[in-house]
């Protein structure tokens, strides 16, 4: 043990030493004894660890390291020293293999028993395999592990080096045990609900629906009421671009007028570009353009499509022109998100494969101009119906959040009282739901499916969205009631695990929202106390 203490003394120049620990030994560390425990250590000399505070609990992950703060004064007081030696005597791990009172630390380092190391590795694998029987808690973390994780058989490497593969296993296990319901790193799922190269064959029902859409769209005067009825349960990918143009009011129902309308509106948009875009560098527009320029790279940062410079330039032009033409609100953070569904849908009209990783520089200039102009006009139509969400003090959002609170208090009083008990205000989580139309809570493919219905509903974005938010909140009632503190509730509500959602989950959400609308929309006083 003298060898180990000599090694500890050699580290006191940093005032910290990292020693490995065994889960069972942690119970021997008395709280409040001057031993602050920091985050996981990766080696015995040079840090490389995250710092945090140990609260006396164990997440069930073994074979990690601890950094013990040894205080400002040296030497250590006898009480602290005795406590440390008591802890060291009760700790049994690979550091102590071959160690005795007369051995130097370096010799113990070289005589680590390979059998013990292998036994430890086998125990880790056994614990790991037991976790696989809990798919609900383990699925998310295990899916993020690399497939090439291997057991390190070298005793020194297994106990000291902490290879990246070993670290990723430990981190994944730790995360799945501590935060089983929250996505740690959201997976980038496919944008589209259908993919030309990988989609399963269409069913007979899907073919029938697609044919119904094509008949409606090809008729001399499209029946918009019938089109809305067909679009409510979702629009097929093949006809979604033209359907969205019609439902948003951008295109006329008369088929013969559509081509001329598109040509005129696209020319009008690029006329705005020539007239206004150069003014972005003028003093009275600099702040607006600067904020847009900052926000664009943050728009869907995990999707490669939106990190392409050409795409970001398109978004900058769309948002700046809209802000200049709507001085009552100007640009407000969150509006940048509302461009993305339109851009993806209109891009898919010219791309056979999934658009997530598509290089837009391969498209012609005319195609890019049409996508940009159509995205601008459809976004403008959407914002015309919810502009009070973005005017000074955002009164539309405040009104909707208050309505959500009143509605939830009637449909699920237990959840409502749970929020009141832990002093959670609806504005703290629902503001983003209203400001971004749930786009930060759902994968983009789900947003596109949701907007199929929003554009089919009268006042879908301004009115029906309230009932969708209520249904979305109640969907997580069990998880909400399981959280029993303010921080835990906000962490849950701001990181809801929807990354694997698809059309089925959105369909159920919309069905519940429609039920709530049917009950309360025509009698709003019913959900007011």
C-alpha positions, 0 to 999 in steps of 0.5 A: 500500500506504501507504493500506492501512497507514494504514487498519490503523493507524486500527484499532489502537485496537481492537488488531485489523484485519480484512484479506481473504485469498486461500487461496494467500496463507495459505502465506506466514504463518509460524507462531509469528510473533505473528500469531494468526488469528481467525474470519471477518470480516464487515466492516472496522470493527466485528467481528461475527465468531465467534472461534476459532483458525486452525491453519494449514489452509484449509477450501477456502473463499475470500473470507473475512477474517482478524483479525490480533492486533497485540500489546500493544506499539505500535509493532510490532517490525521483525520483525513489521512486515516479516513483515506487509509480506511477507504483504501484498505476496504477497496479491492480492485486491480490497483491492489494486485501484487501490492504490499507494504514493501513494493513500489507502485511501478512494480505493482503496475507491471504485475497486474494479474491477467486472470483478474482482468479477464474475470473483471471483463467477463463480469462487465459483459455479464452485467451488460447482457442482463441489461439487454432484457430491458429493451424499453430502457436499453434500446436507445443507448445500445443502438448508439454503441459501435459494433466493433466494441471489443474486450481488452485482454491486456491487463494494463490496458484493461485497467488503466488505458480505458480505450475509446471502445470501453469508454463508449460502452460505459457511457452508454450504460451509464446514460441508459440507467440515469436517463432512460426516457430522454434521447441523449444524442438525437438520431438523424432519421430520414426526412421523408416518410417514403423513400424511392429507393428503400420504401416498401411496395405500396399497398392496394389501399395506398395505390387507391388513395394516390389515384384518388389524389391524382384524379382530384388534382388533374380535374379542370377545377379541383374540389378543394373541400374534397382535397382537404378531406383526402389530405387529412389522414396524410398526403402521398409523397408523390403528390404532396408538393402540388397539394400543399400549394393548393391547400395553402392558397398559393395556387388556384383551383383552376388547373389552366391558371396554375402555370401562369400563377406560378410564373408570375409569383416566382418573378414577383419574389425575385423582384423583391430580392432585387429591390430589398436584399441589398438593403440588408447591409444598411444600418436600419436592417443590419440587426435583422439580417445579423439575427437571421444569419446567426439563426440559419446554421442552427436550423436542423443542425443534425441534417446535412442538407441544411448545413450546405452554404447554398441552402443557407443562402436561400433561407437567408433571402426568404427570411429577410424578404419576409421580415422587410415586407412584414414590419409589424412583426419583423423577424422573430426567432423561430420563424426560421424553422417554419421554412424547412418543411416547405423547402423539403417538400418542394425539393422532393419534387425534383429528387428521386432519393431521400433528400436528407443528404442530397447535394443541391448544387447538382440542381439547375438554377431554374429549379432552385429558384422555383423551390425558393420562391414557392417556399417563400410564398407558402410560408407567407400564407402560413404566417398570415394566419398566425402573425399575432404570434410574432408581433410585439410581446407575442400576444397570440402565443400568450393567449394560446398558452393560457388556453392550453392551461385551461384545457389541460385543467379540464381534461386531466386535472391530475397532470395540471395539479402536478404542475402546480405542486412543483411550480411548473408554469405552462409558459416554461415549456409550451411557449416553444410548442406554440412559437415553433409549432412543435417542430423542436419536439418532433422529427422533421418527417413527423412535422411534414405529416402533421402539416398535411392535416394542419393544411386540411383543417380550417385554421389548422395552424392557429386553432387546431394546433392548440388541441394537438398540443394538449393531446401531445402533453397528455400523451406523456402523462405517466412520465410526467407524474413519475417526475417529482421535482421541478428540474426533472419535469422541465428536463422531460418536457424539453426533451421528449423522446419522439426521435423514433416517431412515425406516421402511426404515432402522429395519426394517433396524436391527431385523432386524440386532438380531433376528439378534443376539438369536437368536445371543446371547440364550439364551446370554449367556456367548457374548458374554462373554470 
